[in-house]
Amino acid sequence: MTARIYQTADWYDVPRLYDIVFEEDTEKEADFLEAMLDRYGRTGRRRVLEPACGSGRLMEAMARRGYRVTGFDRNPAMVEYTRKRLADVSGRVFEARMEGFSAKGTYELAHCLVSTFKYVGSEAGAVSHLRAVARALVPGGLYVLGLHLSQYGLRSRTRERWVGARNGTTVICNIQQWPANRQRRTEQVRSRLIVTTRGEERRYETNWMFRTYDASQLRALFRAVPSLEHVATYDFTYELGRERVLNDDQLDVVAVLQKR
């Protein structure tokens, strides 16, 4: 049998494919963000910041709901893709890293979902990021942060699969994750995309390292930034009636942090 060949590429360099994979949950996520503002927010303004905004799908969704949106990403291709999609709405996007951006006292809401936060590879970088978000928020403003916790005792690989389609292009995304290294606080992740357009198939592979967190490590990180108070925990179902406890029984975590 002939081996399937995958082209080594950063899938963030092909924003349209990334967008197709994740777009299904966009409106559900936007509904959840609005609900968090209604439930925990203390201000009436409608300014939103998205660190690591990716393809800008949530920026556009929130802008169409009447919010003034700003986002940034470290990948130039993502920034350019987002800039074009925001052409018909009010929004601003720029290039920056999560641990190295600057904005002060402007936003009522910031959000970063789908584990992008775990690209920040050190504790110092993670603290720097949270402090920067805190500076960007008005008093009472919210940071909604979503990530997968790690199971340090796991010895086998885990897999996830998504399928998306748009305008004749189908994208199958297979994510494989290796067991976490507790000592190094890292876990290896691989994404493989199978892209079919008009019968023609292309394959892409991306490999990267995430920083790991279990519940106690995440709580310790939050304590290191006292300007943000951890006020609630949910999961990736985004169900308002399913508020969770931050512990290792629930691996998909959406933490709601509030600027003191």
C-alpha positions as YAML, in Angstrom:
chain: A
units: angstrom
residues:
- id: 1
  name: MET
  ca: [0.00, 0.00, 0.00]
- id: 2
  name: THR
  ca: [1.33, 3.44, -0.95]
- id: 3
  name: ALA
  ca: [1.87, 5.73, 2.06]
- id: 4
  name: ARG
  ca: [-0.17, 8.92, 2.13]
- id: 5
  name: ILE
  ca: [2.14, 11.91, 1.84]
- id: 6
  name: TYR
  ca: [1.48, 14.97, 4.01]
- id: 7
  name: GLN
  ca: [3.04, 18.31, 3.16]
- id: 8
  name: THR
  ca: [4.73, 19.80, 6.22]
- id: 9
  name: ALA
  ca: [3.18, 23.22, 6.73]
- id: 10
  name: ASP
  ca: [1.94, 25.54, 9.44]
- id: 11
  name: TRP
  ca: [-1.85, 25.30, 9.18]
- id: 12
  name: TYR
  ca: [-2.03, 28.87, 10.48]
- id: 13
  name: ASP
  ca: [-0.49, 29.91, 7.16]
- id: 14
  name: VAL
  ca: [-3.68, 28.73, 5.39]
- id: 15
  name: PRO
  ca: [-6.34, 30.75, 7.27]
- id: 16
  name: ARG
  ca: [-9.27, 29.71, 5.07]
- id: 17
  name: LEU
  ca: [-8.79, 26.03, 5.94]
- id: 18
  name: TYR
  ca: [-8.43, 26.81, 9.64]
- id: 19
  name: ASP
  ca: [-11.59, 28.90, 9.39]
- id: 20
  name: ILE
  ca: [-13.57, 26.08, 7.77]
- id: 21
  name: VAL
  ca: [-12.58, 23.67, 10.56]
- id: 22
  name: PHE
  ca: [-13.71, 25.90, 13.42]
- id: 23
  name: GLU
  ca: [-16.60, 27.94, 12.00]
- id: 24
  name: GLU
  ca: [-19.35, 25.54, 13.12]
- id: 25
  name: ASP
  ca: [-19.18, 26.71, 16.76]
- id: 26
  name: THR
  ca: [-18.81, 30.43, 16.06]
- id: 27
  name: GLU
  ca: [-22.37, 31.56, 16.82]
- id: 28
  name: LYS
  ca: [-22.59, 29.30, 19.89]
- id: 29
  name: GLU
  ca: [-19.37, 30.81, 21.21]
- id: 30
  name: ALA
  ca: [-20.59, 34.34, 20.51]
- id: 31
  name: ASP
  ca: [-23.86, 33.58, 22.33]
- id: 32
  name: PHE
  ca: [-21.84, 32.37, 25.32]
- id: 33
  name: LEU
  ca: [-19.63, 35.47, 25.39]
- id: 34
  name: GLU
  ca: [-22.68, 37.72, 25.39]
- id: 35
  name: ALA
  ca: [-24.23, 35.65, 28.18]
- id: 36
  name: MET
  ca: [-21.05, 36.02, 30.26]
- id: 37
  name: LEU
  ca: [-21.26, 39.80, 29.88]
- id: 38
  name: ASP
  ca: [-24.90, 39.73, 30.96]
- id: 39
  name: ARG
  ca: [-24.17, 37.48, 33.94]
- id: 40
  name: TYR
  ca: [-20.87, 38.83, 35.25]
- id: 41
  name: GLY
  ca: [-20.12, 42.11, 33.45]
- id: 42
  name: ARG
  ca: [-20.36, 45.40, 35.32]
- id: 43
  name: THR
  ca: [-20.29, 47.92, 32.49]
- id: 44
  name: GLY
  ca: [-22.58, 48.84, 29.62]
- id: 45
  name: ARG
  ca: [-20.01, 49.55, 26.91]
- id: 46
  name: ARG
  ca: [-19.41, 47.07, 24.10]
- id: 47
  name: ARG
  ca: [-15.67, 46.89, 23.39]
- id: 48
  name: VAL
  ca: [-14.09, 43.47, 22.87]
- id: 49
  name: LEU
  ca: [-10.48, 42.30, 22.56]
- id: 50
  name: GLU
  ca: [-9.46, 38.92, 21.15]
- id: 51
  name: PRO
  ca: [-5.86, 37.81, 21.74]
- id: 52
  name: ALA
  ca: [-4.74, 35.23, 19.15]
- id: 53
  name: CYS
  ca: [-7.77, 36.02, 17.00]
- id: 54
  name: GLY
  ca: [-6.81, 33.55, 14.25]
- id: 55
  name: SER
  ca: [-9.02, 33.87, 11.17]
- id: 56
  name: GLY
  ca: [-11.21, 36.51, 12.83]
- id: 57
  name: ARG
  ca: [-14.39, 34.44, 12.80]
- id: 58
  name: LEU
  ca: [-15.40, 35.50, 16.32]
- id: 59
  name: MET
  ca: [-14.34, 39.10, 15.71]
- id: 60
  name: GLU
  ca: [-16.69, 39.28, 12.75]
- id: 61
  name: ALA
  ca: [-19.52, 37.56, 14.66]
- id: 62
  name: MET
  ca: [-19.24, 39.96, 17.59]
- id: 63
  name: ALA
  ca: [-18.94, 42.98, 15.29]
- id: 64
  name: ARG
  ca: [-22.16, 42.00, 13.53]
- id: 65
  name: ARG
  ca: [-23.81, 41.95, 16.96]
- id: 66
  name: GLY
  ca: [-22.86, 45.57, 17.51]
- id: 67
  name: TYR
  ca: [-19.58, 45.25, 19.42]
- id: 68
  name: ARG
  ca: [-16.45, 47.29, 18.72]
- id: 69
  name: VAL
  ca: [-13.85, 44.59, 18.15]
- id: 70
  name: THR
  ca: [-10.06, 44.55, 18.26]
- id: 71
  name: GLY
  ca: [-7.86, 41.50, 17.78]
- id: 72
  name: PHE
  ca: [-4.29, 40.47, 17.27]
- id: 73
  name: ASP
  ca: [-2.37, 37.41, 16.15]
- id: 74
  name: ARG
  ca: [1.30, 36.62, 15.72]
- id: 75
  name: ASN
  ca: [0.77, 35.06, 12.26]
- id: 76
  name: PRO
  ca: [0.81, 37.63, 9.42]
- id: 77
  name: ALA
  ca: [-1.38, 35.45, 7.18]
- id: 78
  name: MET
  ca: [-4.08, 35.30, 9.86]
- id: 79
  name: VAL
  ca: [-3.89, 39.06, 10.43]
- id: 80
  name: GLU
  ca: [-4.30, 39.80, 6.72]
- id: 81
  name: TYR
  ca: [-7.17, 37.31, 6.36]
- id: 82
  name: THR
  ca: [-8.94, 38.86, 9.34]
- id: 83
  name: ARG
  ca: [-8.39, 42.39, 8.06]
- id: 84
  name: LYS
  ca: [-10.12, 41.50, 4.79]
- id: 85
  name: ARG
  ca: [-13.09, 39.78, 6.46]
- id: 86
  name: LEU
  ca: [-13.63, 42.85, 8.66]
- id: 87
  name: ALA
  ca: [-13.86, 45.18, 5.67]
- id: 88
  name: ASP
  ca: [-17.67, 45.45, 5.95]
- id: 89
  name: VAL
  ca: [-17.83, 45.80, 9.76]
- id: 90
  name: SER
  ca: [-16.13, 47.93, 12.40]
- id: 91
  name: GLY
  ca: [-12.96, 46.23, 13.63]
- id: 92
  name: ARG
  ca: [-9.20, 46.54, 14.03]
- id: 93
  name: VAL
  ca: [-6.56, 43.82, 13.87]
- id: 94
  name: PHE
  ca: [-2.80, 43.94, 14.33]
- id: 95
  name: GLU
  ca: [0.20, 41.65, 14.65]
- id: 96
  name: ALA
  ca: [1.45, 40.85, 18.17]
- id: 97
  name: ARG
  ca: [2.33, 38.00, 20.51]
- id: 98
  name: MET
  ca: [0.11, 36.93, 23.41]
- id: 99
  name: GLU
  ca: [2.78, 37.65, 26.01]
- id: 100
  name: GLY
  ca: [3.91, 40.92, 24.45]
- id: 101
  name: PHE
  ca: [0.99, 43.17, 23.53]
- id: 102
  name: SER
  ca: [0.00, 46.52, 25.01]
- id: 103
  name: ALA
  ca: [-3.47, 47.99, 25.58]
- id: 104
  name: LYS
  ca: [-4.69, 49.89, 28.63]
- id: 105
  name: GLY
  ca: [-8.06, 50.15, 30.35]
- id: 106
  name: THR
  ca: [-10.16, 50.02, 27.20]
- id: 107
  name: TYR
  ca: [-12.16, 46.78, 26.96]
- id: 108
  name: GLU
  ca: [-15.18, 45.33, 28.75]
- id: 109
  name: LEU
  ca: [-14.49, 41.82, 27.42]
- id: 110
  name: ALA
  ca: [-11.47, 39.83, 26.24]
- id: 111
  name: HIS
  ca: [-11.64, 36.21, 25.11]
- id: 112
  name: CYS
  ca: [-9.32, 33.46, 23.92]
- id: 113
  name: LEU
  ca: [-10.82, 30.03, 23.32]
- id: 114
  name: VAL
  ca: [-9.81, 26.64, 21.78]
- id: 115
  name: SER
  ca: [-6.58, 26.25, 23.86]
- id: 116
  name: THR
  ca: [-4.57, 28.88, 21.97]
- id: 117
  name: PHE
  ca: [-3.31, 30.14, 25.33]
- id: 118
  name: LYS
  ca: [-1.24, 26.95, 25.67]
- id: 119
  name: TYR
  ca: [1.11, 28.18, 22.93]
- id: 120
  name: VAL
  ca: [2.63, 30.50, 25.54]
- id: 121
  name: GLY
  ca: [5.51, 28.27, 26.49]
- id: 122
  name: SER
  ca: [6.60, 29.44, 29.94]
- id: 123
  name: GLU
  ca: [5.11, 30.40, 33.29]
- id: 124
  name: ALA
  ca: [6.65, 33.86, 33.00]
- id: 125
  name: GLY
  ca: [5.06, 34.28, 29.58]
- id: 126
  name: ALA
  ca: [1.67, 33.11, 30.84]
- id: 127
  name: VAL
  ca: [1.80, 35.56, 33.75]
- id: 128
  name: SER
  ca: [2.88, 38.33, 31.40]
- id: 129
  name: HIS
  ca: [-0.08, 37.59, 29.13]
- id: 130
  name: LEU
  ca: [-2.63, 37.64, 31.95]
- id: 131
  name: ARG
  ca: [-1.20, 40.87, 33.32]
- id: 132
  name: ALA
  ca: [-1.40, 42.45, 29.86]
- id: 133
  name: VAL
  ca: [-5.04, 41.39, 29.55]
- id: 134
  name: ALA
  ca: [-5.77, 42.80, 33.00]
- id: 135
  name: ARG
  ca: [-4.26, 46.14, 31.97]
- id: 136
  name: ALA
  ca: [-6.41, 46.10, 28.83]
- id: 137
  name: LEU
  ca: [-9.67, 45.60, 30.73]
- id: 138
  name: VAL
  ca: [-11.76, 48.22, 32.50]
- id: 139
  name: PRO
  ca: [-12.57, 47.51, 36.18]
- id: 140
  name: GLY
  ca: [-15.15, 44.74, 36.20]
- id: 141
  name: GLY
  ca: [-14.18, 43.65, 32.69]
- id: 142
  name: LEU
  ca: [-14.04, 39.95, 31.83]
- id: 143
  name: TYR
  ca: [-11.48, 37.62, 30.31]
- id: 144
  name: VAL
  ca: [-13.03, 34.36, 29.05]
- id: 145
  name: LEU
  ca: [-10.22, 31.83, 28.62]
- id: 146
  name: GLY
  ca: [-10.73, 28.34, 27.19]
- id: 147
  name: LEU
  ca: [-8.18, 25.50, 27.27]
- id: 148
  name: HIS
  ca: [-7.79, 21.74, 27.65]
- id: 149
  name: LEU
  ca: [-6.25, 20.51, 30.89]
- id: 150
  name: SER
  ca: [-3.64, 17.75, 30.71]
- id: 151
  name: GLN
  ca: [-3.82, 14.24, 32.19]
- id: 152
  name: TYR
  ca: [-0.30, 13.57, 33.45]
- id: 153
  name: GLY
  ca: [-1.05, 9.94, 34.20]
- id: 154
  name: LEU
  ca: [-2.22, 9.18, 30.66]
- id: 155
  name: ARG
  ca: [0.07, 6.80, 28.76]
- id: 156
  name: SER
  ca: [-1.65, 6.59, 25.38]
- id: 157
  name: ARG
  ca: [-2.23, 9.13, 22.61]
- id: 158
  name: THR
  ca: [-5.55, 10.92, 22.28]
- id: 159
  name: ARG
  ca: [-7.29, 11.88, 19.05]
- id: 160
  name: GLU
  ca: [-9.92, 14.37, 17.92]
- id: 161
  name: ARG
  ca: [-11.54, 14.80, 14.51]
- id: 162
  name: TRP
  ca: [-13.45, 17.67, 12.89]
- id: 163
  name: VAL
  ca: [-15.00, 17.93, 9.45]
- id: 164
  name: GLY
  ca: [-16.01, 21.19, 7.78]
- id: 165
  name: ALA
  ca: [-17.09, 22.22, 4.30]
- id: 166
  name: ARG
  ca: [-17.54, 25.47, 2.40]
- id: 167
  name: ASN
  ca: [-18.06, 26.35, -1.29]
- id: 168
  name: GLY
  ca: [-16.98, 22.98, -2.63]
- id: 169
  name: THR
  ca: [-14.04, 22.49, -0.26]
- id: 170
  name: THR
  ca: [-14.16, 19.82, 2.46]
- id: 171
  name: VAL
  ca: [-11.60, 19.81, 5.27]
- id: 172
  name: ILE
  ca: [-11.02, 16.83, 7.56]
- id: 173
  name: CYS
  ca: [-8.90, 17.73, 10.58]
- id: 174
  name: ASN
  ca: [-7.32, 14.98, 12.69]
- id: 175
  name: ILE
  ca: [-5.58, 16.09, 15.89]
- id: 176
  name: GLN
  ca: [-3.30, 13.67, 17.74]
- id: 177
  name: GLN
  ca: [-1.83, 14.45, 21.13]
- id: 178
  name: TRP
  ca: [0.98, 12.59, 22.88]
- id: 179
  name: PRO
  ca: [1.08, 12.03, 26.67]
- id: 180
  name: ALA
  ca: [2.09, 15.11, 28.62]
- id: 181
  name: ASN
  ca: [5.55, 15.45, 30.16]
- id: 182
  name: ARG
  ca: [4.97, 16.61, 33.74]
- id: 183
  name: GLN
  ca: [8.58, 17.62, 34.36]
- id: 184
  name: ARG
  ca: [8.93, 19.74, 31.21]
- id: 185
  name: ARG
  ca: [5.29, 20.90, 31.24]
- id: 186
  name: THR
  ca: [4.95, 20.09, 27.51]
- id: 187
  name: GLU
  ca: [2.81, 17.94, 25.26]
- id: 188
  name: GLN
  ca: [3.39, 17.20, 21.58]
- id: 189
  name: VAL
  ca: [0.46, 17.83, 19.22]
- id: 190
  name: ARG
  ca: [0.03, 17.02, 15.53]
- id: 191
  name: SER
  ca: [-2.62, 18.28, 13.15]
- id: 192
  name: ARG
  ca: [-3.30, 16.58, 9.83]
- id: 193
  name: LEU
  ca: [-5.62, 18.22, 7.30]
- id: 194
  name: ILE
  ca: [-7.14, 16.37, 4.35]
- id: 195
  name: VAL
  ca: [-8.49, 18.99, 1.94]
- id: 196
  name: THR
  ca: [-10.66, 18.05, -1.05]
- id: 197
  name: THR
  ca: [-11.70, 20.56, -3.71]
- id: 198
  name: ARG
  ca: [-13.43, 19.40, -6.93]
- id: 199
  name: GLY
  ca: [-11.98, 15.91, -6.50]
- id: 200
  name: GLU
  ca: [-8.43, 17.11, -5.92]
- id: 201
  name: GLU
  ca: [-6.93, 16.15, -2.56]
- id: 202
  name: ARG
  ca: [-4.19, 17.94, -0.62]
- id: 203
  name: ARG
  ca: [-2.74, 16.94, 2.75]
- id: 204
  name: TYR
  ca: [-1.04, 19.12, 5.35]
- id: 205
  name: GLU
  ca: [0.72, 18.25, 8.60]
- id: 206
  name: THR
  ca: [1.64, 20.61, 11.44]
- id: 207
  name: ASN
  ca: [3.51, 19.68, 14.64]
- id: 208
  name: TRP
  ca: [3.86, 21.84, 17.73]
- id: 209
  name: MET
  ca: [4.32, 21.81, 21.50]
- id: 210
  name: PHE
  ca: [1.76, 23.04, 24.02]
- id: 211
  name: ARG
  ca: [2.45, 24.06, 27.61]
- id: 212
  name: THR
  ca: [0.55, 21.82, 30.01]
- id: 213
  name: TYR
  ca: [-1.76, 22.63, 32.90]
- id: 214
  name: ASP
  ca: [-3.66, 20.50, 35.35]
- id: 215
  name: ALA
  ca: [-6.27, 22.12, 37.57]
- id: 216
  name: SER
  ca: [-3.88, 22.95, 40.43]
- id: 217
  name: GLN
  ca: [-1.34, 24.49, 38.04]
- id: 218
  name: LEU
  ca: [-4.02, 26.63, 36.42]
- id: 219
  name: ARG
  ca: [-5.32, 27.81, 39.79]
- id: 220
  name: ALA
  ca: [-1.75, 28.69, 40.81]
- id: 221
  name: LEU
  ca: [-1.33, 30.71, 37.63]
- id: 222
  name: PHE
  ca: [-4.52, 32.65, 38.33]
- id: 223
  name: ARG
  ca: [-3.33, 33.39, 41.88]
- id: 224
  name: ALA
  ca: [-0.10, 34.82, 40.45]
- id: 225
  name: VAL
  ca: [-2.15, 37.59, 38.79]
- id: 226
  name: PRO
  ca: [-4.33, 38.97, 41.62]
- id: 227
  name: SER
  ca: [-5.71, 41.77, 39.43]
- id: 228
  name: LEU
  ca: [-7.86, 39.05, 37.79]
- id: 229
  name: GLU
  ca: [-10.37, 37.18, 39.95]
- id: 230
  name: HIS
  ca: [-11.52, 33.73, 38.86]
- id: 231
  name: VAL
  ca: [-15.32, 34.02, 39.16]
- id: 232
  name: ALA
  ca: [-16.70, 31.01, 37.25]
- id: 233
  name: THR
  ca: [-15.80, 27.89, 35.26]
- id: 234
  name: TYR
  ca: [-17.68, 26.32, 32.34]
- id: 235
  name: ASP
  ca: [-16.72, 23.80, 29.66]
- id: 236
  name: PHE
  ca: [-16.66, 23.61, 25.86]
- id: 237
  name: THR
  ca: [-20.36, 22.75, 25.68]
- id: 238
  name: TYR
  ca: [-20.94, 26.45, 26.51]
- id: 239
  name: GLU
  ca: [-24.08, 25.52, 28.45]
- id: 240
  name: LEU
  ca: [-25.02, 28.26, 30.91]
- id: 241
  name: GLY
  ca: [-26.70, 25.80, 33.26]
- id: 242
  name: ARG
  ca: [-23.54, 23.67, 33.54]
- id: 243
  name: GLU
  ca: [-21.23, 25.76, 35.70]
- id: 244
  name: ARG
  ca: [-18.30, 23.58, 36.69]
- id: 245
  name: VAL
  ca: [-15.72, 23.28, 39.46]
- id: 246
  name: LEU
  ca: [-12.13, 23.78, 38.34]
- id: 247
  name: ASN
  ca: [-10.70, 20.34, 39.03]
- id: 248
  name: ASP
  ca: [-9.20, 17.46, 37.08]
- id: 249
  name: ASP
  ca: [-12.56, 15.72, 36.63]
- id: 250
  name: GLN
  ca: [-13.30, 18.18, 33.81]
- id: 251
  name: LEU
  ca: [-10.57, 18.55, 31.17]
- id: 252
  name: ASP
  ca: [-12.26, 21.13, 28.92]
- id: 253
  name: VAL
  ca: [-12.15, 24.38, 30.88]
- id: 254
  name: VAL
  ca: [-13.62, 27.79, 30.10]
- id: 255
  name: ALA
  ca: [-12.55, 30.09, 32.93]
- id: 256
  name: VAL
  ca: [-14.19, 33.47, 33.50]
- id: 257
  name: LEU
  ca: [-11.75, 35.98, 35.02]
- id: 258
  name: GLN
  ca: [-12.81, 39.45, 36.17]
- id: 259
  name: LYS
  ca: [-10.69, 42.57, 36.51]
- id: 260
  name: ARG
  ca: [-10.70, 43.71, 40.15]
...
